[in-house]
Amino acid sequence: MQQNFEDDLKQLCVLFPTTLDVEAIKQQRAMEPFAEEAIDFLNALSQALTKDVRTRAYPDVATFAFFCRKANILHIKGKYAFDEEYRLGRGIVFHIAPSNVPVNFAYSLLCGILAGNVNIVRVSIKEFEQVAIISDAIAQIHQTGNYDSITQRIFLVRYNRQSTATSLFSSLCDVRVIWGGDETIATIRKSPLPARSFDITFADRYSLCVINADVYCRDANPETVASGFYNDTYLFDQNACTAPHLLAWIGESGNVEHAKTIFWDALYQVVKQKYSEVQPVIAVDKLTALYTQAIELDDVRKIASEDNLLWRVNIHSLPANIDEFRCSCGYFSEIHIQSLSDLSAIINRKYQTLAYYGFSKEELSDFVKANHPFGIDRIVPIGQTTEFSLNWDGYNLVEILSREIIIKL
C-alpha cells in the first residue's frame, strides 16, 4: 500500500508549495491559536489579494480578502477568552473542500491557521480561477521569506477521486474537515483515521428565508433587499448550503400580496442585470423539479414568468420533506404562513440558515426558545447568508481545532 501512496503523490497536482514532503509535514509542530505571525500572514494575504487586478472580477475573493484584514482578525480574537488556559493547535488538519463554492477552501484553511495547525487542503478538481488567485497570492508571500513559519505549514493539492491520496492524508491527520454532501462524507470516511483523530463534517444543508410583509411594505428599500437576496442565492447559483430555497411570508394577506409583487419584481431586475443566461439543462432541471413537486404535493402552482431566470412555485402547505424539493439557479418555493412557529414543524437537522427581513432579535430569540428547532444554526438578515464566521454549522472552529493543556499547581 505504501508504494501506491508514493505513486499517487507523484501524480498529485500540488498548487502550493511546488513539491510535497510528507516527512516534513509530520515534523511540523502546532502553534498557539491566533499567533501573531498567523495574523500578520493573513493580513499580508489580504493585501496581496486586494492588489491583484484579477480580484476585481470575483466578489467572493474580494470578500475573503476583506475578512483576512488584521483589524478584523483582531476583532474576532477579542471574542475568545484563552487567557486562563494554554492551548495549541491539534496538529495536522486535512481539509477536503467542496466542489461548488470556489473560495470555501480558503476559509477552511484560515480556520486551521488561526487555530495553530499544519494544513493540508484538497481543493476542488474543478479549476476555479478564484483558487488560482488565492494560491498565487500565498506563493507570492512565501517568496518574500517573511512568513515562513506559516507558509511552511500550508499544503494545497488537487487530485481525482480515484486517488488513494485521501487515505494517505487521512492517516496523517489529527482532524479531518469534510465539506460535501452525505455521499461524499460517507465515501471519505472509508479512509480510516488514527485512533485519536476525528472528523468535522459539513454536510449538505438546506436554508430558507422569512419576510415580515407588514414591515417590508412600510420600511423596505426594495432594491437593497433584492440585491442582498441576489447575493444570498444567485451568487453561487443557489448551490451553497446557505442559499435559501423556500421563502415564507408573514403578515396581513393584502400586505403579503403587495410585498410579493414588489420583492420579486425588484429581484428580477437585479437578476437580469447581473446573472448569466440560464443554460438549457438548468431549464430542464427546473421543469423536472416543478413536475416532481406537483406530483407529490397538493396545490402547487408556478407563477408565470418571462423567462427561466426566476421561477416561483406557490405552495399552500408545508410538507415535512419540503427540503427535498429544490433546484438551482433561481428556483424558489414560497408560502404565506401565520407565524414563525409554523416553520418549526418542518425544520429538521438538515436546516442550516434562516435569512430574514422585518423581525426583531427578540422575536427571533423567542422563536428559538419556544420551539427548540432540530436544525438552524444561523439566523441572519437577508444579504448576509454567505458571510463566513468562525462559528459555522454549530461548531466553534478555533476551539474544536485546538486543544487545551491543563496545568495544575
Order of alpha helices (4+ residues) and beta strands (2+ residues): alpha-beta-alpha-alpha-alpha-alpha-beta-beta-alpha-beta-alpha-alpha-beta-alpha-beta-alpha-beta-beta-alpha-alpha-beta-alpha-alpha-beta-beta-beta-beta-alpha-beta-beta-beta-alpha-beta
